[in-house]
Amino acid sequence: MDPEVLNLVQTGGAAIVAAMVTDAWQTARIRTVRLFQRGGRDPQEIETQLDRSVARVTREGTEDAREGQVRRWRDDLEDLLSEYPDAADDLRALVREVKAQLPQVQQQWVQNITASAPGATSQGVMFGNIINHSGSPSEAATTGSGADSTAEDR
């Protein structure tokens, strides 16, 4: 199968599962049922499978459960697109619509670096920024400003 289509089915499976415990679920559910009806499948059967997936993800609440369901829906989407390649546009629309309704990912990174020996140097890199700190904790306490820092490669 074409790598672009494989990427689409992976993204589609991930979008369906990501929507399961959010306000985007009804949209994802309706669009998924509609998509699989193209293959002549019974809408009730599709809804039942989606409900089982939601129950498993909700009950187990683990990353393994979510990944298992992503694989499950990816496989079904791959089978569908193998038989009905023209369904790819509908799957892309489903992914776009669901992604637009998903909550924004909130991520926070914290990096603590300490140089504790006299004259010690510490270096930290996060997202391509190089931060250099020098000095000891006693110097930071004396100056009241902490260690010197510079940022390069921004």
PyMOL CGO cylinders between C-alpha atoms (Angstrom):
from pymol import cmd
from pymol.cgo import CYLINDER

trace = [
    CYLINDER, 0.00, 0.00, 0.00, 1.13, 3.56, -0.76, 0.3, 1, 1, 1, 1, 1, 1,
    CYLINDER, 1.13, 3.56, -0.76, 3.03, 5.16, 2.18, 0.3, 1, 1, 1, 1, 1, 1,
    CYLINDER, 3.03, 5.16, 2.18, 0.75, 8.21, 2.01, 0.3, 1, 1, 1, 1, 1, 1,
    CYLINDER, 0.75, 8.21, 2.01, -2.30, 5.99, 2.42, 0.3, 1, 1, 1, 1, 1, 1,
    CYLINDER, -2.30, 5.99, 2.42, -0.63, 4.08, 5.26, 0.3, 1, 1, 1, 1, 1, 1,
    CYLINDER, -0.63, 4.08, 5.26, 0.03, 7.40, 6.99, 0.3, 1, 1, 1, 1, 1, 1,
    CYLINDER, 0.03, 7.40, 6.99, -3.60, 8.41, 6.42, 0.3, 1, 1, 1, 1, 1, 1,
    CYLINDER, -3.60, 8.41, 6.42, -4.97, 5.21, 7.98, 0.3, 1, 1, 1, 1, 1, 1,
    CYLINDER, -4.97, 5.21, 7.98, -2.64, 5.59, 10.98, 0.3, 1, 1, 1, 1, 1, 1,
    CYLINDER, -2.64, 5.59, 10.98, -3.73, 9.20, 11.42, 0.3, 1, 1, 1, 1, 1, 1,
    CYLINDER, -3.73, 9.20, 11.42, -7.36, 8.19, 10.96, 0.3, 1, 1, 1, 1, 1, 1,
    CYLINDER, -7.36, 8.19, 10.96, -7.17, 5.47, 13.59, 0.3, 1, 1, 1, 1, 1, 1,
    CYLINDER, -7.17, 5.47, 13.59, -5.44, 7.84, 15.99, 0.3, 1, 1, 1, 1, 1, 1,
    CYLINDER, -5.44, 7.84, 15.99, -8.04, 10.56, 15.40, 0.3, 1, 1, 1, 1, 1, 1,
    CYLINDER, -8.04, 10.56, 15.40, -10.95, 8.19, 16.05, 0.3, 1, 1, 1, 1, 1, 1,
    CYLINDER, -10.95, 8.19, 16.05, -9.43, 6.97, 19.30, 0.3, 1, 1, 1, 1, 1, 1,
    CYLINDER, -9.43, 6.97, 19.30, -8.30, 10.44, 20.43, 0.3, 1, 1, 1, 1, 1, 1,
    CYLINDER, -8.30, 10.44, 20.43, -11.88, 11.66, 20.08, 0.3, 1, 1, 1, 1, 1, 1,
    CYLINDER, -11.88, 11.66, 20.08, -13.35, 8.86, 22.20, 0.3, 1, 1, 1, 1, 1, 1,
    CYLINDER, -13.35, 8.86, 22.20, -13.16, 10.65, 25.54, 0.3, 1, 1, 1, 1, 1, 1,
    CYLINDER, -13.16, 10.65, 25.54, -13.69, 14.21, 24.30, 0.3, 1, 1, 1, 1, 1, 1,
    CYLINDER, -13.69, 14.21, 24.30, -16.45, 16.45, 23.02, 0.3, 1, 1, 1, 1, 1, 1,
    CYLINDER, -16.45, 16.45, 23.02, -15.35, 15.51, 19.49, 0.3, 1, 1, 1, 1, 1, 1,
    CYLINDER, -15.35, 15.51, 19.49, -16.65, 11.96, 19.94, 0.3, 1, 1, 1, 1, 1, 1,
    CYLINDER, -16.65, 11.96, 19.94, -20.10, 12.43, 18.42, 0.3, 1, 1, 1, 1, 1, 1,
    CYLINDER, -20.10, 12.43, 18.42, -18.59, 13.93, 15.28, 0.3, 1, 1, 1, 1, 1, 1,
    CYLINDER, -18.59, 13.93, 15.28, -16.01, 11.16, 15.04, 0.3, 1, 1, 1, 1, 1, 1,
    CYLINDER, -16.01, 11.16, 15.04, -18.64, 8.50, 15.64, 0.3, 1, 1, 1, 1, 1, 1,
    CYLINDER, -18.64, 8.50, 15.64, -21.03, 9.81, 13.00, 0.3, 1, 1, 1, 1, 1, 1,
    CYLINDER, -21.03, 9.81, 13.00, -18.27, 10.32, 10.42, 0.3, 1, 1, 1, 1, 1, 1,
    CYLINDER, -18.27, 10.32, 10.42, -16.76, 6.87, 11.11, 0.3, 1, 1, 1, 1, 1, 1,
    CYLINDER, -16.76, 6.87, 11.11, -20.11, 5.13, 10.69, 0.3, 1, 1, 1, 1, 1, 1,
    CYLINDER, -20.11, 5.13, 10.69, -20.73, 7.03, 7.45, 0.3, 1, 1, 1, 1, 1, 1,
    CYLINDER, -20.73, 7.03, 7.45, -17.24, 6.16, 6.18, 0.3, 1, 1, 1, 1, 1, 1,
    CYLINDER, -17.24, 6.16, 6.18, -17.62, 2.43, 6.78, 0.3, 1, 1, 1, 1, 1, 1,
    CYLINDER, -17.62, 2.43, 6.78, -21.11, 2.33, 5.30, 0.3, 1, 1, 1, 1, 1, 1,
    CYLINDER, -21.11, 2.33, 5.30, -19.39, 2.94, 1.97, 0.3, 1, 1, 1, 1, 1, 1,
    CYLINDER, -19.39, 2.94, 1.97, -18.13, -0.63, 2.28, 0.3, 1, 1, 1, 1, 1, 1,
    CYLINDER, -18.13, -0.63, 2.28, -21.68, -1.85, 2.69, 0.3, 1, 1, 1, 1, 1, 1,
    CYLINDER, -21.68, -1.85, 2.69, -21.35, -2.53, 6.40, 0.3, 1, 1, 1, 1, 1, 1,
    CYLINDER, -21.35, -2.53, 6.40, -24.34, -2.31, 8.67, 0.3, 1, 1, 1, 1, 1, 1,
    CYLINDER, -24.34, -2.31, 8.67, -24.34, 1.00, 10.60, 0.3, 1, 1, 1, 1, 1, 1,
    CYLINDER, -24.34, 1.00, 10.60, -25.50, -0.79, 13.76, 0.3, 1, 1, 1, 1, 1, 1,
    CYLINDER, -25.50, -0.79, 13.76, -22.51, -3.14, 13.58, 0.3, 1, 1, 1, 1, 1, 1,
    CYLINDER, -22.51, -3.14, 13.58, -20.10, -0.22, 13.20, 0.3, 1, 1, 1, 1, 1, 1,
    CYLINDER, -20.10, -0.22, 13.20, -21.71, 1.65, 16.12, 0.3, 1, 1, 1, 1, 1, 1,
    CYLINDER, -21.71, 1.65, 16.12, -21.42, -1.46, 18.28, 0.3, 1, 1, 1, 1, 1, 1,
    CYLINDER, -21.42, -1.46, 18.28, -17.72, -1.80, 17.46, 0.3, 1, 1, 1, 1, 1, 1,
    CYLINDER, -17.72, -1.80, 17.46, -17.14, 1.88, 18.23, 0.3, 1, 1, 1, 1, 1, 1,
    CYLINDER, -17.14, 1.88, 18.23, -19.00, 1.54, 21.53, 0.3, 1, 1, 1, 1, 1, 1,
    CYLINDER, -19.00, 1.54, 21.53, -16.84, -1.46, 22.48, 0.3, 1, 1, 1, 1, 1, 1,
    CYLINDER, -16.84, -1.46, 22.48, -13.70, 0.53, 21.68, 0.3, 1, 1, 1, 1, 1, 1,
    CYLINDER, -13.70, 0.53, 21.68, -14.84, 3.45, 23.81, 0.3, 1, 1, 1, 1, 1, 1,
    CYLINDER, -14.84, 3.45, 23.81, -15.72, 1.11, 26.68, 0.3, 1, 1, 1, 1, 1, 1,
    CYLINDER, -15.72, 1.11, 26.68, -12.29, -0.54, 26.51, 0.3, 1, 1, 1, 1, 1, 1,
    CYLINDER, -12.29, -0.54, 26.51, -10.42, 2.78, 26.40, 0.3, 1, 1, 1, 1, 1, 1,
    CYLINDER, -10.42, 2.78, 26.40, -12.54, 4.22, 29.22, 0.3, 1, 1, 1, 1, 1, 1,
    CYLINDER, -12.54, 4.22, 29.22, -12.43, 1.10, 31.39, 0.3, 1, 1, 1, 1, 1, 1,
    CYLINDER, -12.43, 1.10, 31.39, -8.70, 0.44, 31.05, 0.3, 1, 1, 1, 1, 1, 1,
    CYLINDER, -8.70, 0.44, 31.05, -7.63, 4.05, 30.73, 0.3, 1, 1, 1, 1, 1, 1,
    CYLINDER, -7.63, 4.05, 30.73, -4.11, 3.06, 29.72, 0.3, 1, 1, 1, 1, 1, 1,
    CYLINDER, -4.11, 3.06, 29.72, -1.87, 4.01, 26.83, 0.3, 1, 1, 1, 1, 1, 1,
    CYLINDER, -1.87, 4.01, 26.83, -1.77, 0.32, 25.86, 0.3, 1, 1, 1, 1, 1, 1,
    CYLINDER, -1.77, 0.32, 25.86, -5.56, 0.25, 25.56, 0.3, 1, 1, 1, 1, 1, 1,
    CYLINDER, -5.56, 0.25, 25.56, -5.56, 3.36, 23.38, 0.3, 1, 1, 1, 1, 1, 1,
    CYLINDER, -5.56, 3.36, 23.38, -2.73, 2.03, 21.20, 0.3, 1, 1, 1, 1, 1, 1,
    CYLINDER, -2.73, 2.03, 21.20, -4.58, -1.26, 20.80, 0.3, 1, 1, 1, 1, 1, 1,
    CYLINDER, -4.58, -1.26, 20.80, -7.67, 0.55, 19.59, 0.3, 1, 1, 1, 1, 1, 1,
    CYLINDER, -7.67, 0.55, 19.59, -5.64, 2.74, 17.24, 0.3, 1, 1, 1, 1, 1, 1,
    CYLINDER, -5.64, 2.74, 17.24, -4.19, -0.43, 15.70, 0.3, 1, 1, 1, 1, 1, 1,
    CYLINDER, -4.19, -0.43, 15.70, -7.65, -1.98, 15.50, 0.3, 1, 1, 1, 1, 1, 1,
    CYLINDER, -7.65, -1.98, 15.50, -9.18, 0.99, 13.66, 0.3, 1, 1, 1, 1, 1, 1,
    CYLINDER, -9.18, 0.99, 13.66, -6.07, 1.49, 11.52, 0.3, 1, 1, 1, 1, 1, 1,
    CYLINDER, -6.07, 1.49, 11.52, -6.42, -2.09, 10.28, 0.3, 1, 1, 1, 1, 1, 1,
    CYLINDER, -6.42, -2.09, 10.28, -10.11, -1.61, 9.49, 0.3, 1, 1, 1, 1, 1, 1,
    CYLINDER, -10.11, -1.61, 9.49, -9.39, 1.68, 7.70, 0.3, 1, 1, 1, 1, 1, 1,
    CYLINDER, -9.39, 1.68, 7.70, -6.60, 0.03, 5.72, 0.3, 1, 1, 1, 1, 1, 1,
    CYLINDER, -6.60, 0.03, 5.72, -8.96, -2.74, 4.63, 0.3, 1, 1, 1, 1, 1, 1,
    CYLINDER, -8.96, -2.74, 4.63, -11.61, -0.19, 3.68, 0.3, 1, 1, 1, 1, 1, 1,
    CYLINDER, -11.61, -0.19, 3.68, -9.22, 1.92, 1.61, 0.3, 1, 1, 1, 1, 1, 1,
    CYLINDER, -9.22, 1.92, 1.61, -7.79, -1.16, -0.08, 0.3, 1, 1, 1, 1, 1, 1,
    CYLINDER, -7.79, -1.16, -0.08, -11.24, -2.00, -1.34, 0.3, 1, 1, 1, 1, 1, 1,
    CYLINDER, -11.24, -2.00, -1.34, -12.54, 1.57, -1.78, 0.3, 1, 1, 1, 1, 1, 1,
    CYLINDER, -12.54, 1.57, -1.78, -9.59, 3.89, -2.53, 0.3, 1, 1, 1, 1, 1, 1,
    CYLINDER, -9.59, 3.89, -2.53, -11.99, 6.76, -3.23, 0.3, 1, 1, 1, 1, 1, 1,
    CYLINDER, -11.99, 6.76, -3.23, -12.89, 6.76, 0.49, 0.3, 1, 1, 1, 1, 1, 1,
    CYLINDER, -12.89, 6.76, 0.49, -9.52, 8.40, 1.25, 0.3, 1, 1, 1, 1, 1, 1,
    CYLINDER, -9.52, 8.40, 1.25, -10.97, 11.89, 0.78, 0.3, 1, 1, 1, 1, 1, 1,
    CYLINDER, -10.97, 11.89, 0.78, -13.75, 11.12, 3.27, 0.3, 1, 1, 1, 1, 1, 1,
    CYLINDER, -13.75, 11.12, 3.27, -11.18, 9.82, 5.76, 0.3, 1, 1, 1, 1, 1, 1,
    CYLINDER, -11.18, 9.82, 5.76, -9.09, 12.99, 5.33, 0.3, 1, 1, 1, 1, 1, 1,
    CYLINDER, -9.09, 12.99, 5.33, -12.22, 15.06, 6.00, 0.3, 1, 1, 1, 1, 1, 1,
    CYLINDER, -12.22, 15.06, 6.00, -12.96, 13.00, 9.12, 0.3, 1, 1, 1, 1, 1, 1,
    CYLINDER, -12.96, 13.00, 9.12, -9.41, 13.54, 10.41, 0.3, 1, 1, 1, 1, 1, 1,
    CYLINDER, -9.41, 13.54, 10.41, -9.54, 17.31, 9.74, 0.3, 1, 1, 1, 1, 1, 1,
    CYLINDER, -9.54, 17.31, 9.74, -12.92, 17.72, 11.41, 0.3, 1, 1, 1, 1, 1, 1,
    CYLINDER, -12.92, 17.72, 11.41, -12.03, 15.65, 14.46, 0.3, 1, 1, 1, 1, 1, 1,
    CYLINDER, -12.03, 15.65, 14.46, -8.62, 17.31, 14.91, 0.3, 1, 1, 1, 1, 1, 1,
    CYLINDER, -8.62, 17.31, 14.91, -10.28, 20.73, 14.79, 0.3, 1, 1, 1, 1, 1, 1,
    CYLINDER, -10.28, 20.73, 14.79, -12.56, 19.71, 17.67, 0.3, 1, 1, 1, 1, 1, 1,
    CYLINDER, -12.56, 19.71, 17.67, -9.95, 18.03, 19.87, 0.3, 1, 1, 1, 1, 1, 1,
    CYLINDER, -9.95, 18.03, 19.87, -8.66, 20.03, 22.82, 0.3, 1, 1, 1, 1, 1, 1,
    CYLINDER, -8.66, 20.03, 22.82, -5.31, 21.70, 22.30, 0.3, 1, 1, 1, 1, 1, 1,
    CYLINDER, -5.31, 21.70, 22.30, -2.44, 19.65, 23.69, 0.3, 1, 1, 1, 1, 1, 1,
    CYLINDER, -2.44, 19.65, 23.69, -1.02, 21.27, 26.80, 0.3, 1, 1, 1, 1, 1, 1,
    CYLINDER, -1.02, 21.27, 26.80, 2.57, 20.34, 27.33, 0.3, 1, 1, 1, 1, 1, 1,
    CYLINDER, 2.57, 20.34, 27.33, 5.05, 21.66, 29.82, 0.3, 1, 1, 1, 1, 1, 1,
    CYLINDER, 5.05, 21.66, 29.82, 8.69, 20.82, 30.13, 0.3, 1, 1, 1, 1, 1, 1,
    CYLINDER, 8.69, 20.82, 30.13, 10.80, 21.52, 33.18, 0.3, 1, 1, 1, 1, 1, 1,
    CYLINDER, 10.80, 21.52, 33.18, 14.54, 21.12, 33.21, 0.3, 1, 1, 1, 1, 1, 1,
    CYLINDER, 14.54, 21.12, 33.21, 16.54, 21.62, 36.40, 0.3, 1, 1, 1, 1, 1, 1,
    CYLINDER, 16.54, 21.62, 36.40, 20.31, 21.82, 36.13, 0.3, 1, 1, 1, 1, 1, 1,
    CYLINDER, 20.31, 21.82, 36.13, 22.61, 22.41, 39.10, 0.3, 1, 1, 1, 1, 1, 1,
    CYLINDER, 22.61, 22.41, 39.10, 26.33, 23.17, 39.15, 0.3, 1, 1, 1, 1, 1, 1,
    CYLINDER, 26.33, 23.17, 39.15, 27.31, 22.66, 42.79, 0.3, 1, 1, 1, 1, 1, 1,
    CYLINDER, 27.31, 22.66, 42.79, 31.11, 22.39, 42.92, 0.3, 1, 1, 1, 1, 1, 1,
    CYLINDER, 31.11, 22.39, 42.92, 33.19, 25.62, 43.07, 0.3, 1, 1, 1, 1, 1, 1,
    CYLINDER, 33.19, 25.62, 43.07, 33.87, 26.72, 39.50, 0.3, 1, 1, 1, 1, 1, 1,
    CYLINDER, 33.87, 26.72, 39.50, 31.61, 24.00, 38.08, 0.3, 1, 1, 1, 1, 1, 1,
    CYLINDER, 31.61, 24.00, 38.08, 29.81, 24.51, 34.79, 0.3, 1, 1, 1, 1, 1, 1,
    CYLINDER, 29.81, 24.51, 34.79, 26.47, 23.08, 33.81, 0.3, 1, 1, 1, 1, 1, 1,
    CYLINDER, 26.47, 23.08, 33.81, 24.91, 23.00, 30.38, 0.3, 1, 1, 1, 1, 1, 1,
    CYLINDER, 24.91, 23.00, 30.38, 21.41, 22.20, 29.29, 0.3, 1, 1, 1, 1, 1, 1,
    CYLINDER, 21.41, 22.20, 29.29, 19.85, 21.85, 25.88, 0.3, 1, 1, 1, 1, 1, 1,
    CYLINDER, 19.85, 21.85, 25.88, 16.13, 21.95, 25.28, 0.3, 1, 1, 1, 1, 1, 1,
    CYLINDER, 16.13, 21.95, 25.28, 14.58, 22.38, 21.82, 0.3, 1, 1, 1, 1, 1, 1,
    CYLINDER, 14.58, 22.38, 21.82, 17.82, 23.61, 20.29, 0.3, 1, 1, 1, 1, 1, 1,
    CYLINDER, 17.82, 23.61, 20.29, 18.60, 26.30, 22.87, 0.3, 1, 1, 1, 1, 1, 1,
    CYLINDER, 18.60, 26.30, 22.87, 21.92, 26.07, 24.63, 0.3, 1, 1, 1, 1, 1, 1,
    CYLINDER, 21.92, 26.07, 24.63, 21.80, 27.48, 28.15, 0.3, 1, 1, 1, 1, 1, 1,
    CYLINDER, 21.80, 27.48, 28.15, 25.09, 27.87, 30.02, 0.3, 1, 1, 1, 1, 1, 1,
    CYLINDER, 25.09, 27.87, 30.02, 25.16, 28.39, 33.80, 0.3, 1, 1, 1, 1, 1, 1,
    CYLINDER, 25.16, 28.39, 33.80, 28.30, 28.83, 35.80, 0.3, 1, 1, 1, 1, 1, 1,
    CYLINDER, 28.30, 28.83, 35.80, 29.00, 29.45, 39.44, 0.3, 1, 1, 1, 1, 1, 1,
    CYLINDER, 29.00, 29.45, 39.44, 28.26, 27.75, 42.68, 0.3, 1, 1, 1, 1, 1, 1,
    CYLINDER, 28.26, 27.75, 42.68, 25.13, 27.88, 44.83, 0.3, 1, 1, 1, 1, 1, 1,
    CYLINDER, 25.13, 27.88, 44.83, 27.00, 30.11, 47.32, 0.3, 1, 1, 1, 1, 1, 1,
    CYLINDER, 27.00, 30.11, 47.32, 27.81, 32.59, 44.53, 0.3, 1, 1, 1, 1, 1, 1,
    CYLINDER, 27.81, 32.59, 44.53, 24.16, 32.66, 43.50, 0.3, 1, 1, 1, 1, 1, 1,
    CYLINDER, 24.16, 32.66, 43.50, 23.14, 33.39, 47.08, 0.3, 1, 1, 1, 1, 1, 1,
    CYLINDER, 23.14, 33.39, 47.08, 25.76, 36.16, 47.37, 0.3, 1, 1, 1, 1, 1, 1,
    CYLINDER, 25.76, 36.16, 47.37, 24.77, 37.93, 44.14, 0.3, 1, 1, 1, 1, 1, 1,
    CYLINDER, 24.77, 37.93, 44.14, 21.09, 37.34, 44.65, 0.3, 1, 1, 1, 1, 1, 1,
    CYLINDER, 21.09, 37.34, 44.65, 20.69, 36.88, 40.93, 0.3, 1, 1, 1, 1, 1, 1,
    CYLINDER, 20.69, 36.88, 40.93, 21.60, 33.27, 40.43, 0.3, 1, 1, 1, 1, 1, 1,
    CYLINDER, 21.60, 33.27, 40.43, 24.02, 31.99, 37.82, 0.3, 1, 1, 1, 1, 1, 1,
    CYLINDER, 24.02, 31.99, 37.82, 25.02, 33.72, 34.62, 0.3, 1, 1, 1, 1, 1, 1,
    CYLINDER, 25.02, 33.72, 34.62, 23.18, 32.50, 31.58, 0.3, 1, 1, 1, 1, 1, 1,
    CYLINDER, 23.18, 32.50, 31.58, 23.38, 32.94, 27.85, 0.3, 1, 1, 1, 1, 1, 1,
    CYLINDER, 23.38, 32.94, 27.85, 21.25, 31.55, 25.08, 0.3, 1, 1, 1, 1, 1, 1,
    CYLINDER, 21.25, 31.55, 25.08, 22.62, 30.67, 21.68, 0.3, 1, 1, 1, 1, 1, 1,
    CYLINDER, 22.62, 30.67, 21.68, 21.24, 29.09, 18.51, 0.3, 1, 1, 1, 1, 1, 1,
    CYLINDER, 21.24, 29.09, 18.51, 17.69, 30.37, 18.88, 0.3, 1, 1, 1, 1, 1, 1,
]
cmd.load_cgo(trace, "trace")
